Structures are given as structure tokens and as C-alpha cells.
Amino acid sequence: MTETDPKPIHVVGGGLAGSEAAWQIARAGVPVVLHEMRPERGTEAHLTDGLAELVCSNSFRSDDAENNAVGLLHEEMRRLGSLIMACGDATKLPAGGALAVDRVAFSDRVTAQLEADPMVTIQRGEVAGLPPEDWDQVIVATGPLTSPELAEAVGRLSGEEYLAFFDAIAPIVHKDSIDFSKAWFQSRYDKPGPGGGTADYVNCPLNEAQYEAFIAALLEGEKTDFKDWETSTPYFEGCLPIEVMASRGPETLRFGPMKPVGLHDPHRNERPYAVVQLRQDNALGTLYNIVGFQTKLKYGEQVRIFRTIPGLEQAEFARLGGLHRNTFINSPRLLDGELRLKAMPRLRFAGQITGVEGYVESAAVGLMAGRFAAAERQGQAFAPPPATTAHGALLAHITGGADASTFQPMNVNFGLFPPLTPPEGKRKVRKKDRKPAMSARALTDLAAWLTTPAEAAE
């Protein structure tokens, strides 16, 4: 191998993690081959052959870098030159305090950027089973919909069983079918989002009787049948189907996605008993997804039940909810601190398959895997990001911080960060100051880490 003709790194999977990993490798001056099986082989959830297709929500969640760990992760990724965040910012939509994107424009932009990069080669077709032995560096970023052949091969190699859970998809409604004599635009507490708007959500109000009837319909509605091998698969707590939440108690949804706090119905001049929110899903503003309404109801039942919601009586659905199986490995037991599979170090893992949950979390792990792999190819030692940063906290959690015996998918949150050191003369940091202090510490430590030169590996 010469400096002018280095051996490429292979990235398997063209989702958010794989796309980000490929981008980071290319930015380091190392050639990369990005393998994506679509369209030659589809999945249960994808609709296109575009890279980084968003198959569930179109939201990257909170963009508040001071008070929210997800928003902090956004800011760190921006400072690290993330392709996913750059494309997300370029295709953002009104969404209150969240960063939501036009899913089609976002995927198109990621695809175009990688196709235009001379260091990136995109190969369409499935990598079945373990990658060939002559691929000495591979990042497996196949996501929650890993092909059965590859999943089984890694399972045999690691000696560990795969863990699996269901992830449900929320329906999308045509805006012009919403009845605005009952619905209205407002963000909770009129909070402005990244685009500056304070009325980014469509709100559909329910009174007590309507809410109770809705809960009863959810519980009685016909659900998707499970296959024999799926019946014991647990749900991820952060993405529960709405009917599963309803089964946990009649008030569960009123304290979850249907909570009415921070909203005022201008038609009745009152706070609703419960509310259904819809968020813009495309740049044209013609499509809105029902927030938090992941479901495994059958299609006919979805149309019937969701049309009982005031304002959605005549709703036309661009996409109904769905259900697919997600797969992830027991990363704390299987991976080392640089995301390498202990049983076969030429394989790194990135994205949702590592047990992180969420779009930006998946992309962030792809970013780290790409940088680790590029440094290794160039013979450099690459220190992991500090555990005080959002990236470092995620990495520490999935590579040893979590209990391997009870490992479950995890979103980034401040509970993963090391505790703060109280100010001199104080016993502890005041509660209201903790999140901003953790965010400030993270960005300070990230800046210091970025200025640390890579060293030649021994």
C-alpha cells in the first residue's frame, strides 16, 4: 500500500450511520466503498433506494444545545463536520423546538454529496454473510433491518444471541384534508424552533368523552398478527405503539404524546382535555405526520379510528403506520472501545445495530466509527472523544458503561454523562444549572479534544 493508493475501507449499509461513516473516512483522505443492498434487495420499511432514507419520524428531535442532550449532540456533530447534520440543517422544516427535515430532500442531498465525492465508491448489492477476508477494515452499519444472512453470520462469530425489538411507524396525513375549523397551529408554550416559528404543529383537540372513546377504540382495534418467532420480541420503550401505551392505563396517553399542556384551543378559548399533534413532514408543507402515533393497528383500523379525532374526520393518509423488527447486538459484551468486534477486530459496528436509538445517535456512532477506521488505516492513534461529551458518553455506554446482562437500546441523555464537579465551596450544582453546565463542559472538552494531534500508532 502506498500513500497515493491506499486500500479502501468498506462500509456496509447506506443508512444514516453508514453514510456518515463513509463521509468521515473520505474527509480523512482515505478511499471508502459504501455498500447498499437497495434496490437489489428491499426491506420491510424502506420505500426508496436513497441513502440515509428516514423510515420513521422526520424529526431529529430537540435542537436545544444548552438544555437537551440530543440538541447538544446536534451541536457537537456540526462542529465535527457531520454530513448528516449539514444535510439536516439544509432541509429543515418548521417544528417548534425540534429539528425536523423534509425526508425526501434530506435523502437526496446525502446521496448527491456522497455520489459526488471522488473518495467514495457506492456499490449496490447485498453483502451476504461475513464480508470477504481481504476486506481488512469493515464498518457494519446495517441498522435495525440487517439482512438475516449477515445477522446470523455475526451471531455465529460472536457466540452471542442477537436482541430484537419492534419499531413502529407513525402515519402521515395530507394537510388539505385537515379540518381547521377544529384544529389550529401552535407549538407548546409558543416555543420558537430552529426556524423561528412559534406555531409549527397542527393541534386536534379532544374532550373527555372523545378521549375515552378513542382509548377504547385503540384497545379494541384489530392489530397486526405476529409471526411465531416474533411473539417474544420486546418493544423499545422510547418508540412504543400507541395502542400499547393505551393498554398501560387510560391516562397514559394524556401524559405522553396526547398531553394538552402548553396549548390553548382558540376555537373554544380553553385548554383541551387531550390533544393530537401533527408535524410538517415535507418542504412543501403538504404532508403532516401524527406525532407519537406509531402503531401496529391494521390499515383499515387506522383509518377508522384516527378519523374519530376532531379535525381528522376526513383525513386522507399519504402513509399509514407500520411495524418492523429491529435488531441490535450486545455491544457492551461484544465491542471494544473503538467499536471493533472483539471476536474479529477487522469488523467495526456503527449505528442502531450497536444499541443506540435515534437518528442522530446512530449517525454519531457512524461518525466515530469512520474516524476510528480512518486513523487506523493511516497508522495513527486516535483517542476517543471525552466521556464528558455527548459522543463520548454514547461511546462509553455502548462499549462497557451499560450492563451487558440487561442491555437495551438507549437515546443520548444527560444520565450517561459523568457527574459535574461542584463549584468551589459548594456541595452540589443547583438542579436548574446542571444541564447547561454539562453542555458547556461538553463543548469545552470537545474543542480541546479537536486540537489534540493524532499520534503515530506503535
C-alpha positions in Angstrom: 0.0 0.0 0.0 1.2 3.5 -0.9 0.1 6.9 0.2 -1.2 7.5 -3.3 -3.1 4.2 -3.5 -4.3 3.3 0.0 -6.5 0.2 0.4 -10.2 1.3 0.8 -12.3 0.8 3.9 -15.6 -0.9 3.3 -18.8 0.4 4.9 -21.8 -2.0 4.7 -25.1 -0.1 4.9 -26.2 3.2 3.4 -28.3 4.5 6.2 -27.5 7.5 8.4 -24.6 5.7 10.2 -23.1 4.3 7.1 -23.4 7.5 5.2 -21.8 9.5 8.0 -19.0 6.9 8.4 -18.2 7.0 4.7 -18.2 10.8 4.7 -15.8 11.0 7.7 -13.4 8.4 6.1 -13.3 10.3 2.9 -12.7 13.6 4.7 -9.6 12.0 6.2 -8.3 11.3 2.7 -8.9 7.5 2.8 -10.9 5.9 0.0 -14.1 4.1 1.0 -16.5 1.7 -0.6 -20.1 2.2 0.6 -22.3 -0.9 0.1 -26.1 -0.5 0.0 -28.3 -3.5 -0.9 -31.2 -1.5 -2.0 -32.7 -1.6 -4.6 -31.5 -5.1 -5.4 -32.9 -6.2 -2.1 -35.5 -4.2 -0.2 -36.5 -4.1 3.4 -39.8 -4.2 5.3 -39.7 -0.4 5.9 -37.8 1.4 3.2 -39.6 2.8 0.2 -36.7 4.1 -2.0 -33.1 3.3 -2.8 -31.8 6.7 -1.5 -29.1 6.8 1.1 -30.0 7.9 4.6 -33.7 7.3 4.0 -35.8 8.2 7.1 -38.3 5.4 7.6 -39.9 6.5 10.8 -40.3 10.1 12.0 -38.8 13.0 10.1 -37.6 14.7 13.3 -34.1 14.8 14.7 -35.8 15.8 18.0 -34.7 18.8 20.2 -32.2 21.3 18.8 -31.6 22.9 22.1 -27.9 22.5 22.7 -28.0 24.1 26.2 -30.7 22.1 27.9 -31.2 18.9 25.9 -28.7 16.1 25.4 -30.0 15.5 21.8 -29.5 19.2 21.0 -26.0 19.0 22.4 -25.3 16.0 20.2 -26.5 18.1 17.2 -24.1 20.9 18.0 -21.2 18.5 18.6 -21.8 16.8 15.2 -21.9 20.2 13.5 -18.5 21.0 15.0 -17.2 17.7 13.8 -18.2 18.3 10.2 -21.1 15.9 10.1 -22.7 15.2 6.7 -26.0 14.2 8.3 -26.3 17.4 10.3 -25.3 19.6 7.4 -27.9 18.0 5.2 -30.5 18.2 8.0 -29.9 21.9 8.5 -30.2 22.4 4.8 -33.6 20.7 4.5 -35.1 21.7 7.9 -38.8 22.3 8.3 -40.8 24.3 10.9 -41.1 22.1 14.1 -41.1 24.2 17.2 -38.0 23.5 19.3 -37.2 20.4 17.2 -35.1 19.9 14.1 -37.4 18.3 11.5 -36.4 17.7 7.9 -38.0 17.1 4.5 -37.3 13.4 4.3 -37.1 13.3 0.5 -34.9 16.3 0.1 -32.7 15.2 3.0 -32.0 11.7 1.5 -31.5 13.2 -2.0 -28.9 15.6 -0.6 -27.0 13.0 1.4 -27.0 10.7 -1.7 -25.8 13.5 -4.0 -23.0 14.5 -1.7 -21.6 11.0 -1.4 -22.0 10.3 -5.1 -20.1 13.4 -6.0 -17.2 12.7 -3.6 -14.2 11.2 -5.5 -13.0 9.3 -2.4 -16.4 7.4 -2.2 -17.5 4.5 -4.3 -21.1 3.4 -3.9 -21.8 -0.3 -4.7 -25.3 -1.6 -4.9 -25.9 -5.1 -3.8 -26.2 -7.2 -0.7 -23.2 -8.2 1.4 -24.5 -11.7 2.4 -22.8 -13.3 5.4 -19.5 -12.1 6.7 -17.5 -9.7 4.5 -14.7 -11.2 2.4 -11.5 -11.9 4.3 -9.5 -9.5 2.1 -11.6 -6.6 3.3 -9.3 -5.9 6.2 -11.3 -3.0 7.6 -15.1 -3.1 7.5 -17.7 -1.0 9.2 -21.0 -2.8 9.6 -23.7 -0.2 9.7 -26.7 -2.2 8.5 -29.1 -0.7 11.0 -32.1 -2.3 12.6 -33.0 -4.1 9.4 -29.8 -6.1 9.0 -30.2 -8.9 6.4 -30.8 -12.3 8.0 -27.7 -13.8 6.5 -25.3 -11.2 7.9 -27.1 -11.2 11.2 -26.8 -14.9 11.5 -23.1 -14.8 10.5 -22.2 -12.2 13.1 -24.2 -14.1 15.7 -22.3 -17.3 15.0 -19.0 -15.5 15.1 -19.6 -13.6 18.3 -21.2 -16.5 20.2 -23.9 -14.1 21.4 -27.6 -14.1 20.6 -29.0 -11.1 18.9 -31.5 -9.0 20.8 -34.5 -7.6 18.9 -37.4 -5.2 19.4 -40.2 -3.8 17.3 -40.2 -0.2 16.0 -43.5 1.2 14.8 -44.0 3.9 12.1 -46.4 6.8 12.5 -49.0 7.7 9.8 -48.7 10.8 7.5 -51.8 12.9 6.6 -52.4 15.3 3.7 -52.6 18.8 5.2 -55.5 19.8 2.9 -57.7 17.1 4.4 -57.4 18.5 8.0 -60.4 20.4 9.2 -59.1 23.7 10.6 -62.4 24.8 12.0 -61.5 22.3 14.8 -57.7 22.2 14.5 -55.2 25.0 14.9 -51.5 25.8 14.6 -49.5 26.2 17.8 -46.2 25.0 19.4 -46.3 24.1 23.1 -45.9 27.2 25.2 -45.4 29.1 21.8 -41.8 28.0 21.9 -39.8 29.0 18.8 -37.9 26.3 16.9 -34.8 26.5 14.7 -36.7 28.3 12.0 -38.0 30.9 14.5 -41.7 29.9 14.3 -43.9 29.5 17.3 -46.9 27.8 15.6 -45.3 24.8 14.0 -47.7 22.0 15.0 -51.3 21.3 14.0 -53.3 20.5 17.1 -56.5 18.4 17.2 -58.4 18.7 20.5 -60.4 16.0 22.3 -62.8 16.5 25.2 -63.0 13.9 27.9 -65.7 11.8 26.3 -63.9 11.8 22.9 -60.6 10.9 24.6 -62.2 7.9 26.4 -63.9 6.7 23.2 -60.6 7.0 21.4 -58.7 4.9 24.0 -61.4 2.3 23.9 -61.2 2.1 20.1 -57.4 1.7 20.3 -57.7 -1.2 22.7 -60.4 -2.9 20.7 -58.9 -2.3 17.2 -57.6 -5.2 15.2 -53.8 -5.4 15.4 -51.1 -6.8 13.1 -50.6 -10.5 13.7 -47.1 -11.6 14.9 -45.2 -14.5 13.4 -44.2 -17.3 15.8 -40.6 -16.1 16.0 -41.7 -12.5 16.8 -44.1 -13.1 19.7 -41.4 -12.7 22.4 -39.7 -9.7 20.9 -39.8 -6.7 23.3 -40.7 -3.2 22.3 -38.2 -0.3 22.7 -39.7 2.0 25.4 -38.9 5.2 23.5 -41.0 4.1 20.5 -44.0 2.2 21.8 -47.0 1.7 19.6 -49.8 4.0 20.7 -52.2 1.1 21.5 -49.5 -0.5 23.7 -49.3 2.8 25.6 -53.1 2.9 25.9 -53.1 -0.6 27.4 -50.9 0.7 30.3 -53.7 2.8 31.7 -56.4 5.2 30.5 -54.3 8.3 31.4 -51.0 7.2 29.9 -51.5 9.0 26.5 -52.7 12.2 28.3 -49.3 12.3 30.0 -47.5 11.2 26.8 -48.0 12.2 23.1 -51.5 13.5 23.8 -50.7 15.8 26.7 -52.5 19.1 26.4 -50.1 21.2 28.4 -48.8 24.5 26.8 -51.7 24.6 24.3 -54.8 26.7 24.1 -57.8 25.9 21.8 -58.7 29.2 20.1 -62.0 27.9 18.8 -63.3 27.2 22.4 -61.0 29.5 24.3 -59.9 26.7 26.6 -57.2 24.1 27.2 -58.2 20.8 25.6 -58.6 17.7 27.7 -56.2 15.9 25.3 -54.7 16.8 22.0 -53.2 15.1 18.9 -50.3 16.9 17.3 -49.2 16.7 13.7 -45.8 17.9 12.5 -44.8 19.1 9.0 -43.2 16.3 7.0 -42.1 17.8 3.7 -40.8 21.2 2.5 -44.0 22.0 0.5 -46.0 21.8 3.8 -48.5 19.4 2.2 -47.8 16.4 4.5 -48.0 16.2 8.3 -47.1 13.2 10.4 -49.1 12.3 13.6 -46.6 12.8 16.4 -46.1 9.8 18.6 -48.7 7.7 16.8 -46.5 4.7 16.0 -48.9 1.8 15.6 -49.4 -1.8 14.8 -53.1 -1.4 14.0 -54.2 -2.9 10.7 -54.5 -0.3 7.9 -58.3 -0.3 7.8 -58.5 0.1 11.6 -56.1 3.0 11.5 -58.3 4.9 9.0 -61.4 4.2 11.0 -60.0 5.0 14.4 -57.9 8.0 13.5 -60.8 9.6 11.7 -62.6 9.8 15.0 -60.1 12.5 16.1 -61.7 16.0 15.8 -60.2 17.7 12.8 -59.2 14.4 11.1 -62.7 13.2 10.3 -62.0 13.5 6.5 -58.2 12.8 6.8 -56.5 11.4 3.7 -53.4 9.4 4.6 -50.2 9.6 2.5 -48.8 6.7 4.5 -50.3 4.6 7.2 -48.5 3.3 10.2 -46.4 0.1 10.1 -44.3 -2.3 12.1 -40.9 -3.8 11.6 -38.4 -5.8 13.6 -35.2 -4.1 14.7 -32.0 -5.9 15.5 -29.1 -4.9 17.7 -26.0 -6.6 19.2 -25.0 -6.8 22.8 -22.3 -4.1 22.3 -21.0 -3.9 25.9 -20.0 -7.5 25.7 -19.0 -7.7 22.0 -17.3 -4.5 21.1 -14.1 -2.8 22.2 -13.6 0.9 22.9 -13.1 1.6 19.2 -16.3 -0.2 18.1 -14.4 -3.3 16.9 -15.8 -6.7 17.3 -13.6 -8.5 19.8 -14.0 -11.8 18.1 -12.9 -10.3 14.7 -11.3 -6.8 15.0 -11.4 -6.1 11.3 -15.1 -5.6 11.8 -16.4 -2.4 13.4 -20.1 -1.7 14.1 -21.9 1.6 13.9 -25.4 3.0 14.1 -28.6 1.4 15.5 -27.2 -2.1 15.4 -24.9 -1.1 18.3 -27.9 -0.4 20.5 -28.2 3.3 20.3 -31.6 4.6 19.5 -32.5 7.6 17.3 -31.4 9.1 14.0 -28.7 11.4 15.4 -27.4 8.9 17.9 -26.9 6.4 15.0 -25.2 8.9 12.8 -22.9 10.0 15.7 -21.7 6.4 16.2 -21.1 6.2 12.4 -19.1 9.4 12.7 -16.9 7.9 15.4 -16.5 4.6 13.7 -15.4 6.3 10.5 -12.8 8.4 12.3 -11.5 5.4 14.2 -11.2 3.4 10.9 -9.5 6.2 9.0 -7.0 6.7 11.8 -6.2 3.0 11.9 -5.7 2.9 8.1 -3.3 5.8 8.3 -1.4 4.3 11.2 -2.4 6.9 13.7 -3.6 6.6 17.3 -7.0 8.2 17.7 -8.2 9.0 21.2 -11.9 8.6 21.7 -13.9 11.7 22.5 -14.0 12.6 26.2 -16.8 10.9 28.2 -18.0 14.4 29.2 -19.1 15.0 25.6 -22.3 13.6 24.1 -20.3 11.5 21.6 -18.1 10.2 24.4 -21.0 9.4 26.7 -22.7 7.4 24.0 -19.5 5.5 23.1 -18.7 4.7 26.8 -22.3 3.5 27.3 -22.4 1.0 24.4 -18.8 -0.2 24.9 -18.9 -1.0 28.6 -20.9 1.5 30.5 -24.1 -0.4 30.1 -24.9 -3.6 32.0 -24.5 -6.3 29.3 -27.0 -8.6 31.1 -29.8 -6.1 30.7 -28.6 -4.1 27.7 -31.4 -2.3 25.8 -31.4 0.5 23.1 -30.7 3.9 24.6 -31.1 7.5 23.4 -28.5 10.0 24.4 -29.4 11.7 27.7 -27.6 13.5 30.5 -27.8 10.4 32.7 -25.0 8.9 30.6 -22.6 11.8 31.3 -20.1 11.9 34.2 -21.3 13.9 37.2 -20.4 17.6 37.4 -17.8 18.8 39.9 -19.5 21.3 42.2 -18.1 24.9 42.3 -15.6 25.6 45.0 -17.3 26.0 48.3 -20.5 24.3 47.1 -21.7 20.8 47.9 -23.5 20.3 44.6 -24.6 22.0 41.4 -28.1 23.5 41.6 -30.6 21.4 39.7 -31.6 24.2 37.3 -27.9 24.7 36.4 -27.0 21.1 35.7 -27.9 20.7 32.1 -26.5 24.0 30.9 -23.3 23.2 32.9 -23.0 19.8 31.4 -23.5 21.2 27.9 -20.9 23.9 28.4 -18.4 21.4 29.8 -19.0 19.1 26.8 -18.4 21.8 24.2 -15.3 23.0 26.0 -13.9 19.5 26.2 -14.8 18.8 22.6 -12.9 21.9 21.5 -9.8 20.7 23.4 -10.1 17.2 22.0 -10.3 18.6 18.5 -7.0 20.3 18.9 -5.2 17.2 20.2 -3.0 15.9 17.3 -3.1 12.3 16.3 -0.1 10.3 17.2 1.6 7.5 15.2 0.5 4.1 16.4 3.1 1.9 17.8 
